[in-house]
Amino acid sequence: MTQFTLELSEDEPRPIVRMKQPFEFDAMLDTGAVFPVWIESEELLKNFGGKLVAQNQSFGGFGGMTTGNVYRLPLFQVGDLIFPDFPLIVSPYRLPCQMILSATMFDELIYEIDAQNHWLNVTVPDTVNIVRRLKIEDQNGRLHILCMHDE
């Protein structure tokens, strides 16, 4: 079993962590989100190696259906979790962060938001690898996401 802890912002009631890889930015863990979403400028994401995969894709999010562009980052990391060829959707939205970390990114993990002490605690069971592959697919005009774990 692997465990790691990320510090949450003390200035925000939402679970926002300061990410440092592959670049520095703020991300909010949204336990109801299916897709990881970049809500800042696409140009900034491109500067950090983001590559456009598909444009104007419909997806469920932000309380209904919306659209966004699908990008991939060569490598993304959350604590000890490694996401090679990481897919995410770019869709501008107003939040006090640049990205939404989705619940699907933490599939089969144990995670605890400790709002009192400002920590995000993550436990990776021995049966789950820290290398995780997200796959965004289009089925009948609707996006869905799969999380696969390397063995």
C-alpha positions in Angstrom: 0.0 0.0 0.0 1.2 3.5 -0.9 0.1 6.7 0.7 0.7 10.3 0.0 -0.7 13.6 1.3 -1.3 16.9 -0.6 -1.8 20.2 1.2 -5.1 21.9 0.6 -5.5 25.7 0.4 -6.5 27.3 3.7 -8.0 30.2 1.9 -10.7 28.3 0.1 -13.5 26.1 1.5 -13.3 23.8 -1.6 -10.5 21.1 -1.8 -7.9 23.0 -3.9 -4.3 21.7 -4.1 -1.2 23.4 -5.5 0.0 21.1 -8.3 3.7 21.2 -9.1 4.0 18.8 -12.0 4.3 19.1 -14.9 4.0 22.8 -14.0 2.7 24.9 -11.1 -1.0 25.6 -10.9 -4.1 25.2 -8.6 -6.5 22.2 -9.0 -9.8 21.4 -7.3 -10.8 17.9 -6.5 -14.4 17.5 -7.6 -15.8 14.2 -6.4 -18.7 14.5 -8.7 -16.7 15.2 -11.9 -16.2 12.5 -14.5 -13.7 14.3 -16.7 -10.5 16.2 -15.7 -11.1 19.7 -17.0 -8.6 22.5 -17.7 -10.5 25.8 -17.1 -7.7 28.2 -17.9 -6.5 29.4 -21.3 -5.7 26.8 -24.0 -2.6 28.8 -24.9 -1.2 28.2 -21.4 -1.9 24.5 -21.7 -0.2 24.4 -25.1 2.9 26.1 -23.6 3.1 23.2 -21.1 3.0 20.6 -23.9 -0.7 20.1 -24.4 -1.7 18.8 -27.8 -5.1 19.3 -29.3 -6.9 16.0 -30.0 -10.5 17.0 -30.8 -12.5 20.2 -31.0 -16.1 21.1 -29.8 -16.8 17.8 -28.0 -20.1 17.6 -26.0 -19.7 16.3 -22.4 -21.6 16.3 -19.2 -20.3 18.8 -16.7 -20.9 22.0 -14.8 -24.5 21.1 -14.1 -25.5 20.0 -17.6 -24.2 19.5 -21.1 -21.4 21.7 -22.4 -18.6 21.6 -25.0 -14.9 21.7 -24.9 -11.7 20.7 -26.7 -9.9 17.5 -25.8 -6.1 17.8 -25.2 -3.4 15.4 -24.1 -0.4 16.1 -21.9 2.6 13.8 -22.3 2.8 13.2 -18.6 0.7 14.4 -15.6 1.3 13.6 -11.9 -0.8 14.0 -8.8 1.3 13.2 -5.8 2.6 9.6 -6.5 0.1 8.9 -9.2 1.5 9.0 -12.7 -0.8 9.6 -15.8 1.1 9.1 -19.0 -0.5 10.6 -22.2 -3.1 12.3 -20.0 -6.4 13.4 -21.6 -8.3 16.4 -20.4 -11.0 18.7 -21.6 -10.5 22.4 -22.0 -13.7 24.3 -21.1 -13.6 27.8 -19.7 -15.4 28.1 -16.4 -15.1 30.5 -13.5 -13.4 28.9 -10.4 -10.6 29.8 -8.1 -8.3 27.3 -9.8 -7.0 26.3 -13.2 -8.1 22.7 -13.3 -10.6 20.2 -12.0 -9.3 16.8 -10.9 -12.1 14.3 -11.5 -13.2 11.4 -9.3 -12.4 9.0 -12.2 -8.7 9.9 -11.7 -8.9 8.3 -8.3 -10.9 5.2 -9.3 -10.2 2.2 -6.9 -8.2 4.5 -4.5 -9.1 5.6 -1.0 -9.0 9.4 -0.7 -10.0 11.6 2.2 -10.5 15.3 2.2 -9.5 16.5 5.6 -11.0 20.0 5.6 -10.1 20.7 9.2 -6.4 20.2 8.8 -6.3 21.1 5.1 -5.0 17.8 3.7 -5.9 15.5 0.8 -4.9 12.0 1.9 -4.6 9.3 -0.8 -4.1 5.6 -0.3 -3.2 3.3 -3.2 -4.0 -0.3 -2.4 -1.4 -3.0 -3.3 -3.8 -4.3 -6.0 -3.7 -1.0 -7.8 -0.7 0.5 -9.7 0.3 4.1 -9.4 0.5 4.3 -13.2 -3.0 5.2 -14.4 -4.2 5.6 -17.9 -7.3 7.6 -18.6 -9.1 7.1 -21.9 -11.7 9.5 -23.2 -14.0 7.9 -25.8 -16.9 9.2 -28.0 -19.8 6.8 -28.1 -22.8 7.9 -30.1 -21.8 11.6 -29.9 -21.3 11.5 -26.1 -18.0 11.4 -24.3 -17.2 9.0 -21.6 -14.0 8.1 -19.7 -12.3 4.9 -18.6 -9.5 4.6 -16.0 -7.1 1.7 -16.6 -4.4 0.6 -14.2 -1.1 -0.8 -15.4 -0.3 -4.1 -13.9 
